[in-house]
């Protein structure tokens, strides 16, 4: 399967999603749920670098039990749109 580029047509020519500003990419990603944001970020290096701060915007560190003498840290991503 060949990945297709997302193309937005405009009267001035062709614009690729990867050529949009980071601010526009953040605005677009804000419309998606966290799993979809993460999937979009995994599509290419450009989107990964632009969307990683959105996907990992808030991380909660939890300590659960221990393994011998070392505490086990669990990372939980808390998304503002997780309940929607």
mmCIF file of the N, C-alpha and C atoms, coordinates in Angstrom:
data_MODEL
# 
_entry.id   MODEL 
# 
loop_
_atom_site.group_PDB 
_atom_site.id 
_atom_site.type_symbol 
_atom_site.label_atom_id 
_atom_site.label_alt_id 
_atom_site.label_comp_id 
_atom_site.label_asym_id 
_atom_site.label_entity_id 
_atom_site.label_seq_id 
_atom_site.pdbx_PDB_ins_code 
_atom_site.Cartn_x 
_atom_site.Cartn_y 
_atom_site.Cartn_z 
_atom_site.occupancy 
_atom_site.B_iso_or_equiv 
_atom_site.pdbx_formal_charge 
_atom_site.auth_seq_id 
_atom_site.auth_comp_id 
_atom_site.auth_asym_id 
_atom_site.auth_atom_id 
_atom_site.pdbx_PDB_model_num 
ATOM 1   N N  . UNK A 1 1  ? 0.841   -1.173 0.000  1.00 0.00 ? 1  UNK A N  1 
ATOM 2   C CA . UNK A 1 1  ? 0.000   0.000  0.000  1.00 0.00 ? 1  UNK A CA 1 
ATOM 3   C C  . UNK A 1 1  ? 0.888   1.239  0.000  1.00 0.00 ? 1  UNK A C  1 
ATOM 4   N N  . UNK A 1 2  ? 0.591   2.165  -0.861 1.00 0.00 ? 2  UNK A N  1 
ATOM 5   C CA . UNK A 1 2  ? 1.350   3.407  -0.973 1.00 0.00 ? 2  UNK A CA 1 
ATOM 6   C C  . UNK A 1 2  ? 0.595   4.503  -0.248 1.00 0.00 ? 2  UNK A C  1 
ATOM 7   N N  . UNK A 1 3  ? 1.303   5.226  0.612  1.00 0.00 ? 3  UNK A N  1 
ATOM 8   C CA . UNK A 1 3  ? 0.673   6.331  1.336  1.00 0.00 ? 3  UNK A CA 1 
ATOM 9   C C  . UNK A 1 3  ? 0.417   7.488  0.384  1.00 0.00 ? 3  UNK A C  1 
ATOM 10  N N  . UNK A 1 4  ? -0.743  8.079  0.506  1.00 0.00 ? 4  UNK A N  1 
ATOM 11  C CA . UNK A 1 4  ? -1.086  9.222  -0.324 1.00 0.00 ? 4  UNK A CA 1 
ATOM 12  C C  . UNK A 1 4  ? -0.817  10.501 0.442  1.00 0.00 ? 4  UNK A C  1 
ATOM 13  N N  . UNK A 1 5  ? -0.410  11.536 -0.257 1.00 0.00 ? 5  UNK A N  1 
ATOM 14  C CA . UNK A 1 5  ? -0.220  12.841 0.377  1.00 0.00 ? 5  UNK A CA 1 
ATOM 15  C C  . UNK A 1 5  ? -1.565  13.532 0.477  1.00 0.00 ? 5  UNK A C  1 
ATOM 16  N N  . UNK A 1 6  ? -1.762  14.211 1.587  1.00 0.00 ? 6  UNK A N  1 
ATOM 17  C CA . UNK A 1 6  ? -2.974  14.998 1.761  1.00 0.00 ? 6  UNK A CA 1 
ATOM 18  C C  . UNK A 1 6  ? -2.741  16.318 1.048  1.00 0.00 ? 6  UNK A C  1 
ATOM 19  N N  . UNK A 1 7  ? -3.606  16.639 0.108  1.00 0.00 ? 7  UNK A N  1 
ATOM 20  C CA . UNK A 1 7  ? -3.429  17.836 -0.703 1.00 0.00 ? 7  UNK A CA 1 
ATOM 21  C C  . UNK A 1 7  ? -4.615  18.769 -0.482 1.00 0.00 ? 7  UNK A C  1 
ATOM 22  N N  . UNK A 1 8  ? -4.314  20.011 -0.226 1.00 0.00 ? 8  UNK A N  1 
ATOM 23  C CA . UNK A 1 8  ? -5.342  21.039 -0.122 1.00 0.00 ? 8  UNK A CA 1 
ATOM 24  C C  . UNK A 1 8  ? -5.200  21.931 -1.348 1.00 0.00 ? 8  UNK A C  1 
ATOM 25  N N  . UNK A 1 9  ? -6.235  21.996 -2.151 1.00 0.00 ? 9  UNK A N  1 
ATOM 26  C CA . UNK A 1 9  ? -6.194  22.790 -3.385 1.00 0.00 ? 9  UNK A CA 1 
ATOM 27  C C  . UNK A 1 9  ? -6.567  24.240 -3.081 1.00 0.00 ? 9  UNK A C  1 
ATOM 28  N N  . UNK A 1 10 ? -5.843  25.128 -3.674 1.00 0.00 ? 10 UNK A N  1 
ATOM 29  C CA . UNK A 1 10 ? -6.171  26.543 -3.536 1.00 0.00 ? 10 UNK A CA 1 
ATOM 30  C C  . UNK A 1 10 ? -5.933  27.222 -4.877 1.00 0.00 ? 10 UNK A C  1 
ATOM 31  N N  . UNK A 1 11 ? -6.451  28.418 -5.065 1.00 0.00 ? 11 UNK A N  1 
ATOM 32  C CA . UNK A 1 11 ? -6.320  29.080 -6.364 1.00 0.00 ? 11 UNK A CA 1 
ATOM 33  C C  . UNK A 1 11 ? -4.883  29.451 -6.723 1.00 0.00 ? 11 UNK A C  1 
ATOM 34  N N  . UNK A 1 12 ? -3.967  29.404 -5.771 1.00 0.00 ? 12 UNK A N  1 
ATOM 35  C CA . UNK A 1 12 ? -2.585  29.792 -6.024 1.00 0.00 ? 12 UNK A CA 1 
ATOM 36  C C  . UNK A 1 12 ? -1.688  28.604 -6.328 1.00 0.00 ? 12 UNK A C  1 
ATOM 37  N N  . UNK A 1 13 ? -2.245  27.402 -6.368 1.00 0.00 ? 13 UNK A N  1 
ATOM 38  C CA . UNK A 1 13 ? -1.448  26.204 -6.630 1.00 0.00 ? 13 UNK A CA 1 
ATOM 39  C C  . UNK A 1 13 ? -1.769  25.124 -5.611 1.00 0.00 ? 13 UNK A C  1 
ATOM 40  N N  . UNK A 1 14 ? -0.887  24.159 -5.506 1.00 0.00 ? 14 UNK A N  1 
ATOM 41  C CA . UNK A 1 14 ? -1.091  23.029 -4.611 1.00 0.00 ? 14 UNK A CA 1 
ATOM 42  C C  . UNK A 1 14 ? -0.315  23.238 -3.319 1.00 0.00 ? 14 UNK A C  1 
ATOM 43  N N  . UNK A 1 15 ? -0.969  23.002 -2.202 1.00 0.00 ? 15 UNK A N  1 
ATOM 44  C CA . UNK A 1 15 ? -0.326  23.098 -0.897 1.00 0.00 ? 15 UNK A CA 1 
ATOM 45  C C  . UNK A 1 15 ? -0.414  21.744 -0.218 1.00 0.00 ? 15 UNK A C  1 
ATOM 46  N N  . UNK A 1 16 ? 0.708   21.248 0.247  1.00 0.00 ? 16 UNK A N  1 
ATOM 47  C CA . UNK A 1 16 ? 0.733   19.986 0.959  1.00 0.00 ? 16 UNK A CA 1 
ATOM 48  C C  . UNK A 1 16 ? 0.581   20.243 2.449  1.00 0.00 ? 16 UNK A C  1 
ATOM 49  N N  . UNK A 1 17 ? -0.016  19.297 3.149  1.00 0.00 ? 17 UNK A N  1 
ATOM 50  C CA . UNK A 1 17 ? -0.213  19.427 4.585  1.00 0.00 ? 17 UNK A CA 1 
ATOM 51  C C  . UNK A 1 17 ? 1.105   19.704 5.296  1.00 0.00 ? 17 UNK A C  1 
ATOM 52  N N  . UNK A 1 18 ? 2.176   19.095 4.816  1.00 0.00 ? 18 UNK A N  1 
ATOM 53  C CA . UNK A 1 18 ? 3.478   19.254 5.458  1.00 0.00 ? 18 UNK A CA 1 
ATOM 54  C C  . UNK A 1 18 ? 4.097   20.637 5.236  1.00 0.00 ? 18 UNK A C  1 
ATOM 55  N N  . UNK A 1 19 ? 3.523   21.436 4.337  1.00 0.00 ? 19 UNK A N  1 
ATOM 56  C CA . UNK A 1 19 ? 4.063   22.775 4.106  1.00 0.00 ? 19 UNK A CA 1 
ATOM 57  C C  . UNK A 1 19 ? 3.350   23.840 4.933  1.00 0.00 ? 19 UNK A C  1 
ATOM 58  N N  . UNK A 1 20 ? 2.312   23.443 5.671  1.00 0.00 ? 20 UNK A N  1 
ATOM 59  C CA . UNK A 1 20 ? 1.590   24.396 6.504  1.00 0.00 ? 20 UNK A CA 1 
ATOM 60  C C  . UNK A 1 20 ? 2.426   24.769 7.721  1.00 0.00 ? 20 UNK A C  1 
ATOM 61  N N  . UNK A 1 21 ? 2.146   25.913 8.292  1.00 0.00 ? 21 UNK A N  1 
ATOM 62  C CA . UNK A 1 21 ? 2.884   26.360 9.477  1.00 0.00 ? 21 UNK A CA 1 
ATOM 63  C C  . UNK A 1 21 ? 2.542   25.468 10.668 1.00 0.00 ? 21 UNK A C  1 
ATOM 64  N N  . UNK A 1 22 ? 3.414   25.472 11.655 1.00 0.00 ? 22 UNK A N  1 
ATOM 65  C CA . UNK A 1 22 ? 3.201   24.679 12.859 1.00 0.00 ? 22 UNK A CA 1 
ATOM 66  C C  . UNK A 1 22 ? 1.911   25.109 13.558 1.00 0.00 ? 22 UNK A C  1 
ATOM 67  N N  . UNK A 1 23 ? 1.632   26.397 13.550 1.00 0.00 ? 23 UNK A N  1 
ATOM 68  C CA . UNK A 1 23 ? 0.422   26.908 14.184 1.00 0.00 ? 23 UNK A CA 1 
ATOM 69  C C  . UNK A 1 23 ? -0.829  26.335 13.519 1.00 0.00 ? 23 UNK A C  1 
ATOM 70  N N  . UNK A 1 24 ? -0.843  26.274 12.195 1.00 0.00 ? 24 UNK A N  1 
ATOM 71  C CA . UNK A 1 24 ? -1.987  25.686 11.487 1.00 0.00 ? 24 UNK A CA 1 
ATOM 72  C C  . UNK A 1 24 ? -2.093  24.192 11.753 1.00 0.00 ? 24 UNK A C  1 
ATOM 73  N N  . UNK A 1 25 ? -0.948  23.502 11.800 1.00 0.00 ? 25 UNK A N  1 
ATOM 74  C CA . UNK A 1 25 ? -0.963  22.068 12.102 1.00 0.00 ? 25 UNK A CA 1 
ATOM 75  C C  . UNK A 1 25 ? -1.506  21.818 13.502 1.00 0.00 ? 25 UNK A C  1 
ATOM 76  N N  . UNK A 1 26 ? -1.155  22.683 14.460 1.00 0.00 ? 26 UNK A N  1 
ATOM 77  C CA . UNK A 1 26 ? -1.680  22.553 15.815 1.00 0.00 ? 26 UNK A CA 1 
ATOM 78  C C  . UNK A 1 26 ? -3.192  22.766 15.827 1.00 0.00 ? 26 UNK A C  1 
ATOM 79  N N  . UNK A 1 27 ? -3.658  23.751 15.066 1.00 0.00 ? 27 UNK A N  1 
ATOM 80  C CA . UNK A 1 27 ? -5.096  24.022 14.998 1.00 0.00 ? 27 UNK A CA 1 
ATOM 81  C C  . UNK A 1 27 ? -5.847  22.847 14.385 1.00 0.00 ? 27 UNK A C  1 
ATOM 82  N N  . UNK A 1 28 ? -5.280  22.237 13.362 1.00 0.00 ? 28 UNK A N  1 
ATOM 83  C CA . UNK A 1 28 ? -5.906  21.068 12.726 1.00 0.00 ? 28 UNK A CA 1 
ATOM 84  C C  . UNK A 1 28 ? -5.904  19.888 13.687 1.00 0.00 ? 28 UNK A C  1 
ATOM 85  N N  . UNK A 1 29 ? -4.771  19.643 14.331 1.00 0.00 ? 29 UNK A N  1 
ATOM 86  C CA . UNK A 1 29 ? -4.658  18.508 15.253 1.00 0.00 ? 29 UNK A CA 1 
ATOM 87  C C  . UNK A 1 29 ? -5.593  18.655 16.450 1.00 0.00 ? 29 UNK A C  1 
ATOM 88  N N  . UNK A 1 30 ? -5.884  19.890 16.850 1.00 0.00 ? 30 UNK A N  1 
ATOM 89  C CA . UNK A 1 30 ? -6.777  20.117 17.985 1.00 0.00 ? 30 UNK A CA 1 
ATOM 90  C C  . UNK A 1 30 ? -8.188  19.608 17.719 1.00 0.00 ? 30 UNK A C  1 
ATOM 91  N N  . UNK A 1 31 ? -8.530  19.411 16.457 1.00 0.00 ? 31 UNK A N  1 
ATOM 92  C CA . UNK A 1 31 ? -9.852  18.909 16.094 1.00 0.00 ? 31 UNK A CA 1 
ATOM 93  C C  . UNK A 1 31 ? -9.967  17.397 16.274 1.00 0.00 ? 31 UNK A C  1 
ATOM 94  N N  . UNK A 1 32 ? -8.832  16.702 16.423 1.00 0.00 ? 32 UNK A N  1 
ATOM 95  C CA . UNK A 1 32 ? -8.816  15.245 16.514 1.00 0.00 ? 32 UNK A CA 1 
ATOM 96  C C  . UNK A 1 32 ? -8.715  14.778 17.954 1.00 0.00 ? 32 UNK A C  1 
ATOM 97  N N  . UNK A 1 33 ? -9.125  13.552 18.206 1.00 0.00 ? 33 UNK A N  1 
ATOM 98  C CA . UNK A 1 33 ? -8.907  12.909 19.490 1.00 0.00 ? 33 UNK A CA 1 
ATOM 99  C C  . UNK A 1 33 ? -7.450  12.473 19.584 1.00 0.00 ? 33 UNK A C  1 
ATOM 100 N N  . UNK A 1 34 ? -6.984  12.211 20.800 1.00 0.00 ? 34 UNK A N  1 
ATOM 101 C CA . UNK A 1 34 ? -5.584  11.876 21.039 1.00 0.00 ? 34 UNK A CA 1 
ATOM 102 C C  . UNK A 1 34 ? -5.066  10.718 20.173 1.00 0.00 ? 34 UNK A C  1 
ATOM 103 N N  . UNK A 1 35 ? -5.783  9.601  20.031 1.00 0.00 ? 35 UNK A N  1 
ATOM 104 C CA . UNK A 1 35 ? -5.249  8.520  19.181 1.00 0.00 ? 35 UNK A CA 1 
ATOM 105 C C  . UNK A 1 35 ? -5.049  8.955  17.725 1.00 0.00 ? 35 UNK A C  1 
ATOM 106 N N  . UNK A 1 36 ? -5.944  9.794  17.229 1.00 0.00 ? 36 UNK A N  1 
ATOM 107 C CA . UNK A 1 36 ? -5.823  10.287 15.859 1.00 0.00 ? 36 UNK A CA 1 
ATOM 108 C C  . UNK A 1 36 ? -4.678  11.287 15.723 1.00 0.00 ? 36 UNK A C  1 
ATOM 109 N N  . UNK A 1 37 ? -4.469  12.106 16.749 1.00 0.00 ? 37 UNK A N  1 
ATOM 110 C CA . UNK A 1 37 ? -3.331  13.025 16.750 1.00 0.00 ? 37 UNK A CA 1 
ATOM 111 C C  . UNK A 1 37 ? -2.023  12.232 16.710 1.00 0.00 ? 37 UNK A C  1 
ATOM 112 N N  . UNK A 1 38 ? -1.944  11.170 17.512 1.00 0.00 ? 38 UNK A N  1 
ATOM 113 C CA . UNK A 1 38 ? -0.734  10.343 17.546 1.00 0.00 ? 38 UNK A CA 1 
ATOM 114 C C  . UNK A 1 38 ? -0.519  9.644  16.210 1.00 0.00 ? 38 UNK A C  1 
ATOM 115 N N  . UNK A 1 39 ? -1.588  9.170  15.590 1.00 0.00 ? 39 UNK A N  1 
ATOM 116 C CA . UNK A 1 39 ? -1.467  8.516  14.282 1.00 0.00 ? 39 UNK A CA 1 
ATOM 117 C C  . UNK A 1 39 ? -0.984  9.499  13.221 1.00 0.00 ? 39 UNK A C  1 
ATOM 118 N N  . UNK A 1 40 ? -1.505  10.710 13.243 1.00 0.00 ? 40 UNK A N  1 
ATOM 119 C CA . UNK A 1 40 ? -1.064  11.734 12.292 1.00 0.00 ? 40 UNK A CA 1 
ATOM 120 C C  . UNK A 1 40 ? 0.401   12.079 12.511 1.00 0.00 ? 40 UNK A C  1 
ATOM 121 N N  . UNK A 1 41 ? 0.810   12.160 13.778 1.00 0.00 ? 41 UNK A N  1 
ATOM 122 C CA . UNK A 1 41 ? 2.210   12.482 14.092 1.00 0.00 ? 41 UNK A CA 1 
ATOM 123 C C  . UNK A 1 41 ? 3.168   11.397 13.613 1.00 0.00 ? 41 UNK A C  1 
ATOM 124 N N  . UNK A 1 42 ? 2.685   10.166 13.477 1.00 0.00 ? 42 UNK A N  1 
ATOM 125 C CA . UNK A 1 42 ? 3.548   9.064  13.040 1.00 0.00 ? 42 UNK A CA 1 
ATOM 126 C C  . UNK A 1 42 ? 3.677   8.946  11.521 1.00 0.00 ? 42 UNK A C  1 
ATOM 127 N N  . UNK A 1 43 ? 3.011   9.808  10.770 1.00 0.00 ? 43 UNK A N  1 
ATOM 128 C CA . UNK A 1 43 ? 3.020   9.658  9.316  1.00 0.00 ? 43 UNK A CA 1 
ATOM 129 C C  . UNK A 1 43 ? 4.311   10.114 8.642  1.00 0.00 ? 43 UNK A C  1 
ATOM 130 N N  . UNK A 1 44 ? 4.984   11.119 9.202  1.00 0.00 ? 44 UNK A N  1 
ATOM 131 C CA . UNK A 1 44 ? 6.248   11.565 8.617  1.00 0.00 ? 44 UNK A CA 1 
ATOM 132 C C  . UNK A 1 44 ? 7.027   12.400 9.637  1.00 0.00 ? 44 UNK A C  1 
ATOM 133 N N  . UNK A 1 45 ? 8.287   12.649 9.354  1.00 0.00 ? 45 UNK A N  1 
ATOM 134 C CA . UNK A 1 45 ? 9.146   13.389 10.284 1.00 0.00 ? 45 UNK A CA 1 
ATOM 135 C C  . UNK A 1 45 ? 8.630   14.796 10.536 1.00 0.00 ? 45 UNK A C  1 
ATOM 136 N N  . UNK A 1 46 ? 8.161   15.461 9.513  1.00 0.00 ? 46 UNK A N  1 
ATOM 137 C CA . UNK A 1 46 ? 7.678   16.846 9.645  1.00 0.00 ? 46 UNK A CA 1 
ATOM 138 C C  . UNK A 1 46 ? 6.488   16.926 10.596 1.00 0.00 ? 46 UNK A C  1 
ATOM 139 N N  . UNK A 1 47 ? 5.504   16.041 10.393 1.00 0.00 ? 47 UNK A N  1 
ATOM 140 C CA . UNK A 1 47 ? 4.330   16.059 11.261 1.00 0.00 ? 47 UNK A CA 1 
ATOM 141 C C  . UNK A 1 47 ? 4.677   15.565 12.665 1.00 0.00 ? 47 UNK A C  1 
ATOM 142 N N  . UNK A 1 48 ? 5.614   14.643 12.765 1.00 0.00 ? 48 UNK A N  1 
ATOM 143 C CA . UNK A 1 48 ? 6.040   14.168 14.077 1.00 0.00 ? 48 UNK A CA 1 
ATOM 144 C C  . UNK A 1 48 ? 6.643   15.309 14.888 1.00 0.00 ? 48 UNK A C  1 
ATOM 145 N N  . UNK A 1 49 ? 7.542   16.063 14.281 1.00 0.00 ? 49 UNK A N  1 
ATOM 146 C CA . UNK A 1 49 ? 8.181   17.159 15.022 1.00 0.00 ? 49 UNK A CA 1 
ATOM 147 C C  . UNK A 1 49 ? 7.183   18.271 15.352 1.00 0.00 ? 49 UNK A C  1 
ATOM 148 N N  . UNK A 1 50 ? 6.209   18.482 14.488 1.00 0.00 ? 50 UNK A N  1 
ATOM 149 C CA . UNK A 1 50 ? 5.228   19.538 14.726 1.00 0.00 ? 50 UNK A CA 1 
ATOM 150 C C  . UNK A 1 50 ? 4.177   19.136 15.754 1.00 0.00 ? 50 UNK A C  1 
ATOM 151 N N  . UNK A 1 51 ? 3.784   17.855 15.764 1.00 0.00 ? 51 UNK A N  1 
ATOM 152 C CA . UNK A 1 51 ? 2.657   17.430 16.593 1.00 0.00 ? 51 UNK A CA 1 
ATOM 153 C C  . UNK A 1 51 ? 3.045   16.742 17.892 1.00 0.00 ? 51 UNK A C  1 
ATOM 154 N N  . UNK A 1 52 ? 4.311   16.388 18.057 1.00 0.00 ? 52 UNK A N  1 
ATOM 155 C CA . UNK A 1 52 ? 4.724   15.740 19.306 1.00 0.00 ? 52 UNK A CA 1 
ATOM 156 C C  . UNK A 1 52 ? 4.383   16.582 20.530 1.00 0.00 ? 52 UNK A C  1 
ATOM 157 N N  . UNK A 1 53 ? 4.572   17.901 20.510 1.00 0.00 ? 53 UNK A N  1 
ATOM 158 C CA . UNK A 1 53 ? 4.181   18.692 21.685 1.00 0.00 ? 53 UNK A CA 1 
ATOM 159 C C  . UNK A 1 53 ? 2.675   18.643 21.968 1.00 0.00 ? 53 UNK A C  1 
ATOM 160 N N  . UNK A 1 54 ? 1.862   18.453 20.944 1.00 0.00 ? 54 UNK A N  1 
ATOM 161 C CA . UNK A 1 54 ? 0.412   18.355 21.128 1.00 0.00 ? 54 UNK A CA 1 
ATOM 162 C C  . UNK A 1 54 ? 0.055   17.010 21.744 1.00 0.00 ? 54 UNK A C  1 
ATOM 163 N N  . UNK A 1 55 ? 0.645   15.944 21.209 1.00 0.00 ? 55 UNK A N  1 
ATOM 164 C CA . UNK A 1 55 ? 0.333   14.597 21.685 1.00 0.00 ? 55 UNK A CA 1 
ATOM 165 C C  . UNK A 1 55 ? 0.792   14.415 23.136 1.00 0.00 ? 55 UNK A C  1 
ATOM 166 N N  . UNK A 1 56 ? 1.964   14.942 23.447 1.00 0.00 ? 56 UNK A N  1 
ATOM 167 C CA . UNK A 1 56 ? 2.539   14.768 24.781 1.00 0.00 ? 56 UNK A CA 1 
ATOM 168 C C  . UNK A 1 56 ? 2.408   16.030 25.616 1.00 0.00 ? 56 UNK A C  1 
ATOM 169 N N  . UNK A 1 57 ? 1.339   16.781 25.425 1.00 0.00 ? 57 UNK A N  1 
ATOM 170 C CA . UNK A 1 57 ? 1.196   18.074 26.102 1.00 0.00 ? 57 UNK A CA 1 
ATOM 171 C C  . UNK A 1 57 ? 1.128   17.951 27.620 1.00 0.00 ? 57 UNK A C  1 
ATOM 172 N N  . UNK A 1 58 ? 0.559   16.903 28.127 1.00 0.00 ? 58 UNK A N  1 
ATOM 173 C CA . UNK A 1 58 ? 0.481   16.771 29.574 1.00 0.00 ? 58 UNK A CA 1 
ATOM 174 C C  . UNK A 1 58 ? 0.724   15.310 29.943 1.00 0.00 ? 58 UNK A C  1 
ATOM 175 N N  . UNK A 1 59 ? 1.727   15.087 30.777 1.00 0.00 ? 59 UNK A N  1 
ATOM 176 C CA . UNK A 1 59 ? 2.070   13.735 31.208 1.00 0.00 ? 59 UNK A CA 1 
ATOM 177 C C  . UNK A 1 59 ? 1.983   13.698 32.728 1.00 0.00 ? 59 UNK A C  1 
ATOM 178 N N  . UNK A 1 60 ? 1.351   12.676 33.230 1.00 0.00 ? 60 UNK A N  1 
ATOM 179 C CA . UNK A 1 60 ? 1.217   12.507 34.665 1.00 0.00 ? 60 UNK A CA 1 
ATOM 180 C C  . UNK A 1 60 ? 2.103   11.331 35.079 1.00 0.00 ? 60 UNK A C  1 
ATOM 181 N N  . UNK A 1 61 ? 2.974   11.546 36.045 1.00 0.00 ? 61 UNK A N  1 
ATOM 182 C CA . UNK A 1 61 ? 3.835   10.483 36.541 1.00 0.00 ? 61 UNK A CA 1 
ATOM 183 C C  . UNK A 1 61 ? 3.207   9.881  37.785 1.00 0.00 ? 61 UNK A C  1 
ATOM 184 N N  . UNK A 1 62 ? 3.039   8.578  37.774 1.00 0.00 ? 62 UNK A N  1 
ATOM 185 C CA . UNK A 1 62 ? 2.467   7.870  38.914 1.00 0.00 ? 62 UNK A CA 1 
ATOM 186 C C  . UNK A 1 62 ? 3.476   6.861  39.422 1.00 0.00 ? 62 UNK A C  1 
ATOM 187 N N  . UNK A 1 63 ? 3.564   6.702  40.724 1.00 0.00 ? 63 UNK A N  1 
ATOM 188 C CA . UNK A 1 63 ? 4.437   5.690  41.307 1.00 0.00 ? 63 UNK A CA 1 
ATOM 189 C C  . UNK A 1 63 ? 3.539   4.565  41.791 1.00 0.00 ? 63 UNK A C  1 
ATOM 190 N N  . UNK A 1 64 ? 3.772   3.360  41.279 1.00 0.00 ? 64 UNK A N  1 
ATOM 191 C CA . UNK A 1 64 ? 2.981   2.199  41.678 1.00 0.00 ? 64 UNK A CA 1 
ATOM 192 C C  . UNK A 1 64 ? 3.915   1.104  42.167 1.00 0.00 ? 64 UNK A C  1 
ATOM 193 N N  . UNK A 1 65 ? 3.732   0.720  43.414 1.00 0.00 ? 65 UNK A N  1 
ATOM 194 C CA . UNK A 1 65 ? 4.490   -0.390 43.966 1.00 0.00 ? 65 UNK A CA 1 
ATOM 195 C C  . UNK A 1 65 ? 5.982   -0.187 43.837 1.00 0.00 ? 65 UNK A C  1 
ATOM 196 N N  . UNK A 1 66 ? 6.716   -1.271 43.866 1.00 0.00 ? 66 UNK A N  1 
ATOM 197 C CA . UNK A 1 66 ? 8.147   -1.202 43.652 1.00 0.00 ? 66 UNK A CA 1 
ATOM 198 C C  . UNK A 1 66 ? 8.652   -2.530 43.099 1.00 0.00 ? 66 UNK A C  1 
ATOM 199 N N  . UNK A 1 67 ? 9.762   -2.496 42.457 1.00 0.00 ? 67 UNK A N  1 
ATOM 200 C CA . UNK A 1 67 ? 10.423  -3.685 41.930 1.00 0.00 ? 67 UNK A CA 1 
ATOM 201 C C  . UNK A 1 67 ? 11.735  -3.805 42.692 1.00 0.00 ? 67 UNK A C  1 
ATOM 202 N N  . UNK A 1 68 ? 11.732  -4.583 43.775 1.00 0.00 ? 68 UNK A N  1 
ATOM 203 C CA . UNK A 1 68 ? 12.909  -4.637 44.619 1.00 0.00 ? 68 UNK A CA 1 
ATOM 204 C C  . UNK A 1 68 ? 13.022  -3.341 45.391 1.00 0.00 ? 68 UNK A C  1 
ATOM 205 N N  . UNK A 1 69 ? 14.091  -2.604 45.163 1.00 0.00 ? 69 UNK A N  1 
ATOM 206 C CA . UNK A 1 69 ? 14.297  -1.329 45.841 1.00 0.00 ? 69 UNK A CA 1 
ATOM 207 C C  . UNK A 1 69 ? 14.013  -0.134 44.933 1.00 0.00 ? 69 UNK A C  1 
ATOM 208 N N  . UNK A 1 70 ? 13.610  -0.398 43.716 1.00 0.00 ? 70 UNK A N  1 
ATOM 209 C CA . UNK A 1 70 ? 13.375  0.701  42.775 1.00 0.00 ? 70 UNK A CA 1 
ATOM 210 C C  . UNK A 1 70 ? 11.870  0.912  42.604 1.00 0.00 ? 70 UNK A C  1 
ATOM 211 N N  . UNK A 1 71 ? 11.460  2.149  42.619 1.00 0.00 ? 71 UNK A N  1 
ATOM 212 C CA . UNK A 1 71 ? 10.057  2.457  42.361 1.00 0.00 ? 71 UNK A CA 1 
ATOM 213 C C  . UNK A 1 71 ? 9.770   2.281  40.882 1.00 0.00 ? 71 UNK A C  1 
ATOM 214 N N  . UNK A 1 72 ? 8.565   1.863  40.584 1.00 0.00 ? 72 UNK A N  1 
ATOM 215 C CA . UNK A 1 72 ? 8.130   1.705  39.201 1.00 0.00 ? 72 UNK A CA 1 
ATOM 216 C C  . UNK A 1 72 ? 7.335   2.949  38.832 1.00 0.00 ? 72 UNK A C  1 
ATOM 217 N N  . UNK A 1 73 ? 7.782   3.657  37.818 1.00 0.00 ? 73 UNK A N  1 
ATOM 218 C CA . UNK A 1 73 ? 7.072   4.850  37.351 1.00 0.00 ? 73 UNK A CA 1 
ATOM 219 C C  . UNK A 1 73 ? 6.179   4.482  36.186 1.00 0.00 ? 73 UNK A C  1 
ATOM 220 N N  . UNK A 1 74 ? 4.974   4.956  36.223 1.00 0.00 ? 74 UNK A N  1 
ATOM 221 C CA . UNK A 1 74 ? 4.028   4.722  35.142 1.00 0.00 ? 74 UNK A CA 1 
ATOM 222 C C  . UNK A 1 74 ? 3.712   6.077  34.522 1.00 0.00 ? 74 UNK A C  1 
ATOM 223 N N  . UNK A 1 75 ? 3.838   6.162  33.218 1.00 0.00 ? 75 UNK A N  1 
ATOM 224 C CA . UNK A 1 75 ? 3.528   7.397  32.502 1.00 0.00 ? 75 UNK A CA 1 
ATOM 225 C C  . UNK A 1 75 ? 2.094   7.307  32.010 1.00 0.00 ? 75 UNK A C  1 
ATOM 226 N N  . UNK A 1 76 ? 1.323   8.312  32.295 1.00 0.00 ? 76 UNK A N  1 
ATOM 227 C CA . UNK A 1 76 ? -0.071  8.373  31.849 1.00 0.00 ? 76 UNK A CA 1 
ATOM 228 C C  . UNK A 1 76 ? -0.248  9.675  31.102 1.00 0.00 ? 76 UNK A C  1 
ATOM 229 N N  . UNK A 1 77 ? -0.671  9.579  29.855 1.00 0.00 ? 77 UNK A N  1 
ATOM 230 C CA . UNK A 1 77 ? -0.915  10.782 29.071 1.00 0.00 ? 77 UNK A CA 1 
ATOM 231 C C  . UNK A 1 77 ? -2.319  11.270 29.390 1.00 0.00 ? 77 UNK A C  1 
ATOM 232 N N  . UNK A 1 78 ? -2.422  12.521 29.780 1.00 0.00 ? 78 UNK A N  1 
ATOM 233 C CA . UNK A 1 78 ? -3.696  13.119 30.105 1.00 0.00 ? 78 UNK A CA 1 
ATOM 234 C C  . UNK A 1 78 ? -4.050  14.095 28.990 1.00 0.00 ? 78 UNK A C  1 
ATOM 235 N N  . UNK A 1 79 ? -5.088  13.768 28.266 1.00 0.00 ? 79 UNK A N  1 
ATOM 236 C CA . UNK A 1 79 ? -5.483  14.615 27.152 1.00 0.00 ? 79 UNK A CA 1 
ATOM 237 C C  . UNK A 1 79 ? -6.724  15.408 27.517 1.00 0.00 ? 79 UNK A C  1 
ATOM 238 N N  . UNK A 1 80 ? -6.759  16.677 27.162 1.00 0.00 ? 80 UNK A N  1 
ATOM 239 C CA . UNK A 1 80 ? -7.929  17.484 27.479 1.00 0.00 ? 80 UNK A CA 1 
ATOM 240 C C  . UNK A 1 80 ? -9.177  17.011 26.771 1.00 0.00 ? 80 UNK A C  1 
ATOM 241 N N  . UNK A 1 81 ? -9.044  16.281 25.647 1.00 0.00 ? 81 UNK A N  1 
ATOM 242 C CA . UNK A 1 81 ? -10.230 15.805 24.921 1.00 0.00 ? 81 UNK A CA 1 
ATOM 243 C C  . UNK A 1 81 ? -10.441 14.306 25.106 1.00 0.00 ? 81 UNK A C  1 
ATOM 244 N N  . UNK A 1 82 ? -9.836  13.685 26.142 1.00 0.00 ? 82 UNK A N  1 
ATOM 245 C CA . UNK A 1 82 ? -9.962  12.250 26.359 1.00 0.00 ? 82 UNK A CA 1 
ATOM 246 C C  . UNK A 1 82 ? -11.388 11.850 26.702 1.00 0.00 ? 82 UNK A C  1 
ATOM 247 N N  . UNK A 1 83 ? -12.131 12.736 27.329 1.00 0.00 ? 83 UNK A N  1 
ATOM 248 C CA . UNK A 1 83 ? -13.496 12.395 27.724 1.00 0.00 ? 83 UNK A CA 1 
ATOM 249 C C  . UNK A 1 83 ? -14.522 12.599 26.630 1.00 0.00 ? 83 UNK A C  1 
ATOM 250 N N  . UNK A 1 84 ? -14.110 13.111 25.490 1.00 0.00 ? 84 UNK A N  1 
ATOM 251 C CA . UNK A 1 84 ? -15.075 13.383 24.419 1.00 0.00 ? 84 UNK A CA 1 
ATOM 252 C C  . UNK A 1 84 ? -15.142 12.248 23.452 1.00 0.00 ? 84 UNK A C  1 
# 
